[in-house]
Amino acid sequence: MANITRFDPLTDMDDLFKGFFLRPLRLDVEGGTQIRLKMDVSKTDDTYTVKAEMPGVAKDDIQVTVDGNQVTISGEVRKEKEEKKGEQVIRSERYYGAVSRSFTLPQEVDESKVVAKSSDGVLTLSLPLKAKSSTKKITVT
């Protein structure tokens, strides 16, 4: 005997539009993942190296700010995709979003020697530390 199920349009909306180009609005990047700024931080004697994943962010849309020991990385994603069949537009999608992350290092960074490179969706920062100033004890006479 066949199973009979009741269709409820209020709870079964996803099934109603299955196969159509209509989808719920999500702020996702192509591939279904949200933009997140994942980082790896490593340290040598006098330099911190930060590798931040920034998929879909162009070099010109990346900003790095260093203020003492505070580092801020931010970027903006702009994606436009249009599928055409002949002269008729079948689907047109746009995505705009911003991502930002700040962190504090235990020691101040020498801003004049910071190097930033972006390649294949990975931002690599070389953050040299400022030389520690020596504390001088002053004798009161």
N, C-alpha and C positions, 0 to 999 in steps of 0.2 A: 504494500500500500504506500502511496506517495505522502510525503510530509507536506502539510500546508502551513505556510507562515504568513503572518499578517504584516503588511507594509505600513510603516508609520513614517510619513514624510518629515516629521519634526526631528526624529532621531536618526533616520536613514538618509540624510542629505548627501553624504559622500557617495553612496551607491546610486543616487538619483543622477548625479552628474558624471559618473564614471564613463570614461571614453571621450568626454568633451574637453575643451581646452580651459575650462573654468577650474580654478583651484583656489583653495583658501589663501589669503594673503599671509606670507611669511617673509621675514627679513633674512633670507638665506642666500648664500652665494651658490653659484652653479655647482652642482654635486650634492646639494642638500645640507651643507654644514654652515653654521653661523660663523660670522667673522669674530674671531677671538685673537687676542695678541698673546701668543705663547712664547715664552722666552727661556733661554739657557744662559746662565751667567757663570763665567769662570774667572779665576784670578791667578795672575803670576805675581812676582814680587812687587811690581810697581804699576800694573795695568789690569783693569777689569775688561773682559771681553764679553759682550752681550750679543747673542744671536736671537733675533725676534722674527717669528714667522708672520709675514704680512701678505698673504695670497691675494692677488687681484689688485694690489695697490701699486700704482706707478711711482717711479722714483721722484717725479716732480710733486707728488701728492703726499710725500713723507716729510714730517717736521720733527726735528730733534732739538730739545732745549736742555741746556745744562746750567744749573744755578747752584754753585757751591757743590754740595754732595747730592742734590736733587736732580734726577734725570727724568725727562718726560719724552715719550715717543708717541706720535699721533699720525694718523693717516686717513685719507678719504678714498672711498671706493666709488667709482662711477661706472656702471655697466649698462649698455644698451644693446639689445639683441632684437633683430627683426627677421622673421622668416617670410619669404615671398614665394609664391608660385605664379610665375608669369608676372603680371602687373598687380595682382591681387594680394594684399597683405593678409596672411593667414594668422600670424601671431606677432605681437610686439610687446617686449618686456623691458622695463627699466628698473634699475636698482641704484640707490644712492645711500651711502651710510658712512659713518665715521667711527673710528676706533682710537682709543687713547689709553695709555698706561703710564703711571708715574711710579718711581721707586727711589729709595734713599740708600746711598752707599755709606759705609762707616767712615769714609774719609773723603775730603774734597777732591774734585776732579780738576785737572789743568785744562781749562776750556780751550786754550790756544792750540793744544796738541790732539784734540779729539778727531778721530777719523771715522767716517760713516760710509759704508758701501752697501749697495743693494743689488742682489743678483738672484734670479729665479725665485722671487717671492720671499727671500730671506734678507733682512737687514742685519748687517754686522757692524757693531760699534766697538771701537777701541778707545777705552777711557783711561788715559794715563793719570795717575794720582799726583797731586801736588806734593812737592817735597815737604816733609814735616818741618815746621819751624821749631828751632830749638828754644827751649825755655831758658831764659837767662835770669839768674838770681841776682838781685840788686841789693847791695849792702847799703844800709841807711847809716849816714854819718852824722 
